[in-house]
């Protein structure tokens, strides 16, 4: 059978902006992150200076629009950058991944304009976010969560425990999923923006993991945490 002269093109042809971000992320990973990997793994903690550098480079708000002080990029750009960071250290890659693909995207998709104006500039420039869904009895079966939210005037009172929450030690903004009406099953679940320092909210046990050690994975306790209705993400 004669050999076919067929040009095989890559599945993904990066745009100029994507290639620039890839190159910048790769250089940052090789020159700044790589020398810190062993020390961070031993300490089971991210270097605080490194977190600041992530914000300075715009790597924590890649898809956040420029009007909210973000990079105004695409989901593909987030993936390109995360891939280069993870190539050097999975812990730092997870830290950046959760911020960009879970937390920021939830705000962009479900947040009101008022919510976006309040929180997206913080997430783009200075504050780490955490996505708080899993519980002891609801990991893969997220709809089985037991964390409750009861209406009380202009707020909801949250009670429950969250487990295995990535970025918990570093975060200031927590997207906590709770059920307003358990009788409605999963239809009663919504997300509440819990901020570090709210009364009754605490970060408990940190998991001592075998791998990805520098990425914090913690238990969260919510004991009569009063969350204003203005901090509801999405619809009730």
KOLLUMKOL-985971 format. One line per 3 residues: their letters; for each residue x, y, z of N, C-alpha, C. Coordinates in Angstrom, 2 decimals. Each point is the difference from the previous one (the first is absolute). Example, Ala and Ser with C-alpha at 12.3 -4.5 7.8 and 13.67 -1.06 7.14 Angstrom:
2
as) 13.19 -5.69 7.80 -0.89 1.19 0.00 0.90 1.20 0.00 ~ -0.35 1.05 -0.72 0.82 1.19 0.06 -0.77 1.09 0.73
//
This chain:
236
xxx) 0.85 -1.19 0.00 -0.85 1.19 0.00 0.89 1.24 0.00 ~ -0.21 0.91 -0.93 0.86 1.18 -0.08 -0.18 0.90 1.22 ~ 1.09 0.62 0.41 -0.04 0.91 1.15 -0.73 1.28 -0.38
xxx) -0.92 0.41 0.83 -0.79 1.19 -0.27 0.73 1.24 0.50 ~ -0.01 1.01 -0.81 0.62 1.27 0.38 -1.07 0.87 0.66 ~ -0.21 -0.25 1.29 -1.06 0.71 0.73 0.63 0.81 1.13
xxx) -0.34 1.27 0.04 0.47 0.85 1.08 -0.95 -0.11 1.19 ~ 0.55 -0.38 1.12 -0.82 -0.12 1.21 0.18 1.26 0.83 ~ -1.07 0.73 0.17 0.05 1.24 0.76 -0.33 -0.27 1.47
xxx) 0.53 0.80 0.89 -0.33 -0.16 1.42 -1.48 0.25 0.24 ~ -0.53 -0.69 1.00 -1.42 0.19 0.32 -0.28 1.44 0.42 ~ 0.99 0.61 0.64 -0.19 1.37 0.48 1.11 0.88 -0.55
xxx) -0.39 1.02 -0.69 0.95 1.00 -0.48 -0.18 1.23 0.89 ~ 0.98 0.28 0.83 -0.13 1.09 0.95 -0.01 1.35 -0.71 ~ -0.82 0.89 0.53 0.01 1.37 -0.50 1.24 0.71 0.52
xxx) 0.24 1.18 -0.49 1.17 0.76 0.45 -0.07 0.28 1.50 ~ -1.19 0.38 0.49 -0.15 0.28 1.43 0.19 -1.26 0.83 ~ -0.53 -1.12 -0.47 0.15 -1.26 0.73 1.46 -0.42 0.06
xxx) 0.71 0.16 -1.11 1.42 -0.37 -0.03 0.82 0.88 0.93 ~ -0.32 1.30 0.02 0.72 0.92 0.89 -0.22 -0.38 1.46 ~ -1.25 -0.34 0.35 -0.30 -0.40 1.37 0.68 -1.32 0.34
xxx) 0.01 -0.92 -0.95 0.67 -1.28 0.21 1.48 0.21 0.29 ~ 0.64 0.83 -0.80 1.44 0.24 0.17 0.29 0.69 1.34 ~ -0.82 0.99 0.35 0.20 0.73 1.25 -0.22 -0.93 1.20
xxx) -1.02 -0.86 -0.08 -0.29 -0.93 1.09 1.11 -1.04 0.14 ~ 0.52 -0.47 -1.13 1.07 -0.98 0.03 1.26 0.59 0.63 ~ 0.33 1.22 -0.37 1.18 0.65 0.57 -0.16 0.23 1.49
xxx) -1.19 0.44 0.41 -0.30 0.21 1.42 0.13 -1.31 0.77 ~ -0.53 -1.07 -0.58 0.06 -1.31 0.66 1.44 -0.48 0.16 ~ 0.80 0.16 -1.05 1.37 -0.51 0.01 0.94 0.83 0.87
xxx) -0.17 1.31 -0.01 0.96 0.86 0.69 -0.42 0.37 1.42 ~ -1.30 0.12 0.26 -0.47 0.46 1.31 -0.55 -1.14 0.85 ~ -0.85 -0.84 -0.60 -0.64 -1.06 0.78 0.93 -1.18 0.26
xxx) 0.69 -0.45 -1.02 0.81 -1.23 0.10 0.97 0.00 1.18 ~ 0.72 1.10 0.27 0.93 -0.02 1.14 -0.69 -0.13 1.36 ~ -1.31 0.24 0.05 -0.73 -0.03 1.26 -0.76 -1.32 0.23
xxx) -0.04 -0.85 -1.01 -0.87 -1.18 0.05 0.32 -0.91 1.17 ~ 1.26 -0.37 0.17 0.37 -0.94 1.06 -0.32 0.58 1.38 ~ 0.35 1.25 0.21 -0.24 0.64 1.30 -1.49 0.07 0.31
xxx) -0.81 0.36 -1.00 -1.44 0.09 0.23 -0.60 -1.37 0.26 ~ 0.49 -1.01 -0.69 -0.51 -1.36 0.21 0.33 -0.49 1.41 ~ 1.22 0.28 0.45 0.40 -0.40 1.35 -0.82 0.72 1.07
xxx) -0.24 1.28 -0.23 -0.75 0.81 0.98 -1.51 -0.20 -0.13 ~ -0.43 -0.62 -1.11 -1.43 -0.17 -0.28 -0.72 1.36 0.02 ~ 0.64 0.97 -0.66 -0.56 1.35 0.01 0.53 0.79 -1.19
xxx) -0.87 0.78 -0.62 0.42 0.87 -1.10 0.78 1.19 0.55 ~ 1.00 0.42 -0.74 0.77 1.18 0.35 -0.89 1.24 -0.18 ~ -0.23 0.78 1.06 -0.87 1.19 -0.12 0.47 0.99 -1.07
xxx) 1.32 0.13 -0.16 0.52 0.90 -1.02 -0.39 -0.47 -1.40 ~ -0.08 -1.31 -0.17 -0.38 -0.56 -1.29 -1.45 0.34 -0.33 ~ -0.85 -0.03 1.01 -1.41 0.35 -0.20 -0.12 1.44 -0.48
xxx) 0.76 0.89 0.62 0.00 1.41 -0.42 0.44 0.14 -1.45 ~ 1.02 -0.77 -0.38 0.50 0.06 -1.38 -1.04 -0.50 -1.00 ~ -0.79 -0.99 0.39 -1.06 -0.48 -0.87 -0.98 1.12 -0.32
xxx) -0.37 0.76 1.02 -0.92 1.12 -0.23 0.67 1.09 -0.84 ~ 1.25 0.28 0.29 0.72 1.03 -0.74 0.09 -0.33 -1.49 ~ 0.09 -1.29 -0.32 0.09 -0.43 -1.40 -1.36 -0.12 -0.67
xxx) -1.07 0.16 0.78 -1.34 -0.12 -0.57 -0.45 -1.44 -0.19 ~ 0.66 -0.94 0.67 -0.32 -1.41 -0.20 -1.16 -0.50 0.86 ~ -0.54 0.85 0.86 -1.11 -0.42 0.85 -1.34 0.51 -0.50
xxx) 0.02 0.76 -1.08 -1.26 0.52 -0.54 0.04 0.07 -1.51 ~ 0.43 -1.08 -0.62 0.25 0.01 -1.45 -1.27 0.30 -0.79 ~ -1.13 -0.60 0.37 -1.24 0.20 -0.75 -0.84 1.17 0.50
xxx) 0.36 0.56 1.13 -0.77 1.13 0.53 0.15 1.19 -0.95 ~ -1.11 0.61 -0.41 0.08 1.12 -0.94 0.84 1.16 0.53 ~ 0.55 0.75 -0.91 0.89 1.11 0.36 -0.72 1.04 0.85
xxx) -1.31 0.16 -0.20 -0.72 1.02 0.78 -0.06 -0.36 1.48 ~ 0.28 -1.28 0.32 0.09 -0.43 1.40 1.46 -0.24 0.40 ~ 0.92 0.57 -0.76 1.44 -0.05 0.26 0.63 -1.37 -0.29
xxx) -0.70 -0.81 -0.81 0.54 -1.29 -0.39 0.72 0.05 -1.33 ~ 0.38 -1.17 -0.49 0.77 -0.08 -1.23 -0.82 0.05 -1.26 ~ -1.32 -0.25 0.11 -0.85 0.03 -1.18 0.31 -1.10 -0.99
xxx) 0.53 -1.12 0.49 0.38 -1.09 -0.88 -1.11 -1.03 -0.17 ~ 0.38 -1.15 -0.52 -0.95 -1.08 -0.29 0.27 -1.20 0.90 ~ -0.95 -0.95 -0.02 0.19 -1.23 0.75 1.23 -0.75 -0.51
xxx) 0.21 0.02 -1.31 1.17 -0.65 -0.58 1.29 0.60 0.55 ~ 0.01 1.30 0.19 1.19 0.65 0.55 0.26 -0.47 1.44 ~ -1.07 -0.17 0.75 0.16 -0.52 1.36 0.62 -1.39 -0.03
xxx) -0.49 -0.85 -0.89 0.51 -1.37 -0.09 1.46 -0.02 -0.42 ~ 0.35 0.84 -0.95 1.39 0.07 -0.48 0.94 0.37 1.15 ~ -0.40 1.00 0.79 0.84 0.45 1.11 0.07 -1.06 1.10
xxx) -1.14 -0.59 0.35 -0.04 -1.03 1.04 0.88 -1.19 -0.38 ~ -0.02 -0.36 -1.27 0.81 -1.13 -0.47 1.49 0.26 0.22 ~ 0.44 1.21 -0.30 1.42 0.32 0.15 0.42 0.05 1.47
xxx) -0.87 0.52 0.85 0.30 0.04 1.43 0.03 -1.41 0.58 ~ -0.98 -0.82 -0.38 -0.11 -1.36 0.52 1.15 -0.88 -0.47 ~ 0.58 0.34 -1.13 1.15 -0.75 -0.51 1.16 0.01 0.99
xxx) 0.10 1.07 0.77 1.09 0.15 0.97 -0.44 -0.39 1.41 ~ -1.23 0.37 0.38 -0.48 -0.34 1.35 -1.52 -0.13 0.00 ~ -0.48 -1.21 0.24 -1.44 -0.25 0.00 -0.71 0.76 1.11
xxx) 0.66 0.21 1.13 -0.63 0.72 1.11 -0.36 1.42 -0.40 ~ 0.94 0.68 -0.62 -0.24 1.37 -0.42 -1.00 0.03 -1.15 ~ 0.06 -1.03 -0.85 -0.96 -0.08 -1.09 -1.43 -0.13 0.50
xxx) -0.21 -0.83 1.03 -1.33 -0.16 0.58 -0.48 1.30 0.63 ~ 0.90 0.67 0.70 -0.32 1.29 0.64 -0.54 0.99 -1.04 ~ 0.68 0.10 -1.11 -0.38 0.93 -1.06 -1.24 -0.49 -0.75
xxx) -0.10 -1.30 -0.18 -1.10 -0.61 -0.74 -1.34 0.27 0.68 ~ -0.08 -0.26 1.31 -1.25 0.20 0.74 -0.46 1.45 -0.10 ~ 0.94 0.92 0.12 -0.36 1.42 -0.07 -0.61 0.35 -1.35
xxx) 0.67 -0.42 -1.07 -0.42 0.42 -1.34 -1.20 -0.77 -0.54 ~ 0.03 -1.32 0.12 -1.02 -0.80 -0.69 -1.24 -0.29 0.83 ~ 0.11 0.08 1.33 -1.17 -0.25 0.85 -0.55 1.30 0.58
xxx) 0.80 0.67 0.81 -0.50 1.17 0.73 -0.34 1.15 -0.94 ~ 0.97 0.44 -0.78 -0.25 1.14 -0.89 -1.13 -0.28 -0.99 ~ -0.02 -1.21 -0.54 -1.04 -0.34 -0.96 -1.39 0.00 0.62
xxx) -0.09 -0.42 1.26 -1.30 0.03 0.67 -0.51 1.43 0.15 ~ 0.90 0.90 0.37 -0.39 1.41 0.12 -0.39 0.57 -1.36 ~ 0.75 -0.33 -1.03 -0.28 0.52 -1.33 -1.33 -0.52 -0.54
xxx) -0.30 -1.26 0.27 -1.19 -0.62 -0.56 -1.26 0.34 0.79 ~ 0.10 0.03 1.33 -1.20 0.10 0.83 -0.11 1.30 0.79 ~ 1.05 0.79 0.04 -0.03 1.21 0.81 -0.80 1.13 -0.62
xxx) -0.72 0.74 0.84 -0.67 1.22 -0.47 1.08 1.05 -0.27 ~ -0.38 1.08 -0.62 0.98 1.05 -0.28 0.56 0.56 1.31 ~ -0.85 0.12 1.01 0.46 0.51 1.29 1.01 -0.95 0.63
xxx) -0.27 -1.30 -0.09 0.92 -1.01 0.54 1.33 0.06 -0.76 ~ -0.07 0.09 -1.31 1.23 0.05 -0.80 0.84 1.22 0.35 ~ -0.65 1.14 0.16 0.73 1.23 0.32 0.65 -0.08 1.37
xxx) -0.63 -0.70 0.93 0.55 -0.12 1.35 1.16 -0.97 0.09 ~ -0.12 -1.14 -0.68 0.94 -1.08 0.26 1.02 -0.27 -1.10 ~ -0.35 0.20 -1.26 0.95 -0.34 -1.06 1.30 0.81 0.06
xxx) -0.05 1.31 0.28 1.28 0.72 0.12 0.88 -0.55 1.12 ~ -0.61 -0.45 1.08 0.78 -0.59 1.09 0.64 -1.32 -0.44 ~ -0.78 -0.82 -0.69 0.52 -1.30 -0.45 1.08 0.16 -1.07
xxx) -0.08 1.08 -0.76 0.98 0.22 -1.06 1.32 0.56 0.53 ~ -0.06 0.72 1.13 1.19 0.76 0.41 0.60 -0.38 1.35 ~ -0.78 -0.63 0.90 0.58 -0.19 1.32 -0.54 -1.17 0.82
xxx) -1.21 -0.46 -0.26 -0.60 -0.99 0.89 -0.21 -1.35 -0.67 ~ 0.35 -1.04 0.75 -0.15 -1.37 -0.47 -1.42 -0.48 0.31 ~ -0.54 -0.81 -0.89 -1.33 -0.57 0.20 0.05 -1.50 0.20
xxx) -1.04 -0.53 0.65 -0.13 -1.45 0.20 -1.41 -0.43 -0.37 ~ -0.11 -1.20 -0.54 -1.27 -0.56 -0.49 -0.40 -1.10 0.97 ~ -1.05 0.24 0.79 -0.30 -0.84 1.16 -1.26 -0.82 -0.22
xxx) 0.16 -1.15 -0.61 -1.13 -0.86 -0.34 0.01 -1.31 0.79 ~ 1.14 -0.67 0.08 0.07 -1.36 0.55 -0.25 -0.05 1.50 ~ -0.63 -1.11 0.41 -0.23 -0.30 1.41 0.30 -1.47 0.24
xxx) -0.08 -0.42 1.26 0.32 -1.39 0.33 -0.88 -0.99 -0.77 ~ -1.27 0.34 -0.17 -0.91 -0.91 -0.69 -0.39 0.45 -1.38 ~ 0.68 1.00 -0.52 -0.34 0.49 -1.34 1.25 0.45 -0.73
xxx) 0.69 -0.98 -0.54 1.17 0.29 -0.82 -0.41 -0.03 -1.45 ~ -0.03 -1.20 -0.57 -0.47 -0.15 -1.38 -1.49 0.31 -0.11 ~ -0.75 -0.36 1.04 -1.44 0.28 0.03 -0.22 1.35 0.67
xxx) 0.28 1.07 -0.73 -0.05 1.34 0.59 -1.39 0.38 0.47 ~ -1.04 -0.56 -0.63 -1.36 0.37 0.36 -0.39 -0.49 1.40 ~ 0.82 -0.87 0.59 -0.30 -0.54 1.32 0.53 0.89 1.13
xxx) 0.47 1.18 -0.32 0.60 0.84 1.04 -1.00 0.34 1.10 ~ 0.52 0.18 1.23 -0.83 0.24 1.17 0.13 1.43 0.55 ~ 0.94 0.75 -0.49 0.17 1.37 0.47 -1.30 0.77 -0.24
xxx) -0.49 0.65 1.05 -1.32 0.63 -0.08 0.09 1.52 0.04 ~ -1.01 0.64 -0.57 -0.11 1.45 0.01 -1.45 0.36 0.33 ~ -0.19 0.68 1.12 -1.35 0.37 0.43 -0.16 1.51 -0.04
xxx) -1.08 0.44 -0.62 -0.25 1.43 -0.16 -0.25 0.66 1.34 ~ 0.60 1.18 0.18 -0.17 0.76 1.23 0.08 1.49 -0.34 ~ -1.14 0.58 -0.33 -0.03 1.42 -0.36 0.74 0.27 -1.29
xxx) 1.02 0.85 0.09 0.77 0.37 -1.19 1.22 -0.88 -0.21 ~ -0.03 -1.19 0.62 1.16 -0.89 -0.09 -0.45 -1.46 0.03 ~ 0.99 -0.89 -0.18 -0.21 -1.43 0.19 1.00 -0.47 1.05
xxx) -0.42 -0.94 0.83 0.87 -0.58 1.02 0.49 -1.35 -0.49 ~ 1.32 -0.12 -0.17 0.59 -1.23 -0.54 0.57 -0.87 1.12 ~ -0.28 -1.30 -0.09 0.56 -0.98 0.92 0.42 -1.24 -0.77
xxx) 1.18 -0.51 0.34 0.47 -1.21 -0.65 1.51 -0.08 -0.02 ~ 0.49 -1.04 -0.65 1.44 -0.25 -0.10 0.35 -0.31 -1.45 ~ 1.09 0.58 -0.47 0.50 -0.30 -1.34 1.37 -0.67 0.13
xxx) 0.25 -0.97 -0.87 1.26 -0.75 0.06 0.78 0.12 -1.31 ~ 1.32 -0.18 0.13 0.91 -0.07 -1.16 -0.07 1.26 -0.86 ~ -0.02 1.15 0.64 -0.15 1.25 -0.73 1.37 0.56 -0.40
xxx) 0.25 0.02 -1.29 1.26 0.50 -0.55 0.09 1.52 0.17 ~ 1.19 0.47 0.32 0.30 1.44 0.18 -0.57 0.57 1.30 ~ -0.51 -0.85 0.88 -0.66 0.51 1.21 0.91 0.88 0.85
xxx) 1.25 -0.40 0.17 0.90 0.78 0.86 0.33 1.36 -0.60 ~ 0.03 0.09 -1.31 0.40 1.25 -0.66 -1.19 0.90 -0.34 ~ -1.19 -0.56 -0.02 -1.16 0.72 -0.53 -0.57 1.03 0.97
xxx) -0.60 1.02 -0.58 -0.78 1.00 0.73 -1.46 -0.02 -0.42 ~ -0.27 -0.59 -1.17 -1.35 -0.05 -0.55 -0.35 -1.47 -0.24 ~ -1.10 -0.44 0.63 -0.39 -1.41 -0.06 -1.40 -0.13 -0.61
xxx) -0.10 -0.78 -1.07 -1.30 -0.31 -0.58 -0.52 -1.26 0.69 ~ -0.96 0.19 0.89 -0.51 -1.11 0.82 -1.38 -0.41 -0.52 ~ -0.13 -1.27 -0.35 -1.27 -0.52 -0.48 -0.80 -0.55 1.17
xxx) -1.25 0.46 0.11 -0.86 -0.44 1.10 -1.43 -0.15 -0.52 ~ -0.79 -0.78 0.76 -1.37 -0.27 -0.42 -0.98 0.85 0.81 ~ -0.77 0.80 -0.72 -1.00 0.86 0.64 -1.25 -0.78 0.37
xxx) -0.34 -0.98 -0.85 -1.20 -0.79 0.23 0.27 -1.46 -0.36 ~ 0.44 -0.81 0.97 0.34 -1.41 -0.27 -1.15 -0.79 -0.62 ~ -1.24 0.41 0.25 -1.14 -0.71 -0.57 -0.02 0.09 -1.53
xxx) 0.65 1.02 -0.54 0.08 0.16 -1.45 1.19 -0.73 -0.60 ~ 0.75 -0.72 0.84 1.17 -0.72 -0.51 1.04 0.96 -0.55 ~ 0.58 -0.37 -1.14 1.07 0.83 -0.56 -0.49 1.38 -0.43
xxx) -1.30 0.14 -0.23 -0.53 1.30 -0.40 0.09 1.03 1.12 ~ 0.22 -0.48 1.21 0.13 0.93 1.13 1.40 0.51 0.21 ~ 0.96 -0.50 -0.78 1.40 0.36 0.20 0.34 1.31 -0.72
xxx) 0.71 0.86 0.69 0.53 1.20 -0.64 1.35 0.32 0.62 ~ 0.66 1.02 -0.53 1.36 0.35 0.46 -0.03 1.31 0.77 ~ 0.74 0.02 1.09 0.12 1.18 0.84 1.45 0.44 0.04
xxx) 0.22 1.29 -0.05 1.35 0.55 0.06 0.32 0.27 1.46 ~ 0.83 -0.86 0.56 0.43 0.14 1.40 1.39 0.63 -0.02 ~ 0.17 1.03 0.80 1.28 0.71 0.03 0.75 -0.33 1.29
xxx) 1.31 -0.13 -0.14 0.84 -0.30 1.17 -0.26 1.04 1.09 ~ -0.17 -0.47 1.21 -0.24 0.90 1.11 -1.46 0.08 0.42 ~ -0.91 -0.55 -0.82 -1.40 -0.02 0.41 -0.15 -0.83 1.27
xxx) -0.79 0.49 0.93 -0.18 -0.67 1.28 -0.59 -1.40 -0.19 ~ 0.60 -0.98 0.66 -0.47 -1.38 -0.09 0.66 -0.81 -1.09 ~ 0.80 0.65 -0.83 0.67 -0.70 -1.11 1.46 -0.23 0.37
xxx) 0.46 -1.25 -0.13 1.39 -0.30 0.34 0.57 -1.06 -0.91 ~ 1.32 0.03 -0.13 0.74 -0.99 -0.78 0.64 -0.96 0.98 ~ -0.33 -1.27 -0.14 0.43 -1.00 0.98 1.15 -0.83 -0.56
xxx) -0.10 -1.31 0.12 1.10 -0.91 -0.31 0.51 0.13 -1.43 ~ 1.31 0.06 -0.13 0.66 -0.03 -1.31 0.49 -1.41 -0.26 ~ -0.34 -0.54 -1.16 0.40 -1.37 -0.33 1.51 -0.08 -0.24
xxx) 0.61 -1.04 0.56 1.43 -0.26 -0.22 0.10 -1.01 -1.14 ~ 0.06 0.50 -1.22 -0.13 -0.84 -1.19 1.34 -0.64 -0.40 ~ -0.12 -1.07 -0.77 1.18 -0.68 -0.52 0.64 0.81 -1.13
xxx) -0.84 0.62 -0.83 0.49 0.80 -1.12 -0.73 1.32 -0.09 ~ 0.43 0.84 -0.91 -0.57 1.35 -0.17 -0.09 0.67 1.37 ~ 1.07 -0.10 0.76 -0.03 0.37 1.42 -0.09 1.51 0.24
xxx) 0.58 0.79 -0.87 -0.01 1.45 0.22 -1.38 0.61 -0.20 ~ -0.86 -0.71 -0.69 -1.38 0.45 -0.19 -0.81 -0.35 1.24 ~ -0.56 1.01 0.66 -0.75 -0.27 1.23 -1.34 -0.66 -0.30
xxx) -0.33 -1.01 0.80 -1.26 -0.73 -0.10 -0.55 -0.11 1.42 ~ -1.07 0.73 0.29 -0.42 0.16 1.40 -1.48 -0.27 0.22 ~ -0.33 -0.15 1.27 -1.38 -0.10 0.45 -0.49 1.41 0.38
xxx) -1.24 0.30 -0.35 -0.60 1.29 0.36 -1.18 -0.24 0.93 ~ -0.11 0.82 1.04 -1.10 -0.10 0.94 -0.87 1.25 -0.09 ~ -1.30 -0.22 -0.13 -0.95 1.11 -0.05 -1.00 -0.19 1.14
xxx) 0.08 0.90 0.97 -0.84 -0.09 1.19 -0.79 1.29 0.15 ~ -1.24 -0.03 -0.46 -0.87 1.18 0.04 0.66 1.20 -0.67 ~ 0.52 -0.22 -1.19 0.65 1.07 -0.76 -1.08 0.83 -0.69
xxx) -0.05 1.27 0.33 -1.01 0.89 -0.58 0.55 0.61 -1.30 ~ -0.62 -0.39 -1.11 0.44 0.46 -1.32 -1.07 0.91 -0.59 ~ 0.32 1.25 -0.29 -0.99 0.92 -0.57 -0.57 -0.52 -1.32
xxx) -1.25 0.32 -0.27 -0.61 -0.41 -1.26 0.75 0.61 -1.19 ~ 0.68 1.11 0.23 0.80 0.62 -1.06 1.17 -0.89 -0.40 ~ 0.30 -1.03 0.79 1.11 -0.91 -0.29 -0.47 -1.33 -0.58
xxx) -1.19 -0.02 -0.55 -0.48 -1.21 -0.68 0.45 0.05 -1.45 ~ 0.61 -1.08 -0.46 0.45 -0.08 -1.39 -1.03 -0.81 -0.79 ~ -0.66 0.64 -0.93 -1.03 -0.67 -0.77 -1.38 0.26 0.58
xx) -0.91 -0.90 -0.30 -1.39 0.17 0.43 -0.37 -0.99 1.09 ~ -0.96 0.39 0.82 -0.51 -0.89 1.05 -1.10 -0.88 -0.59
//
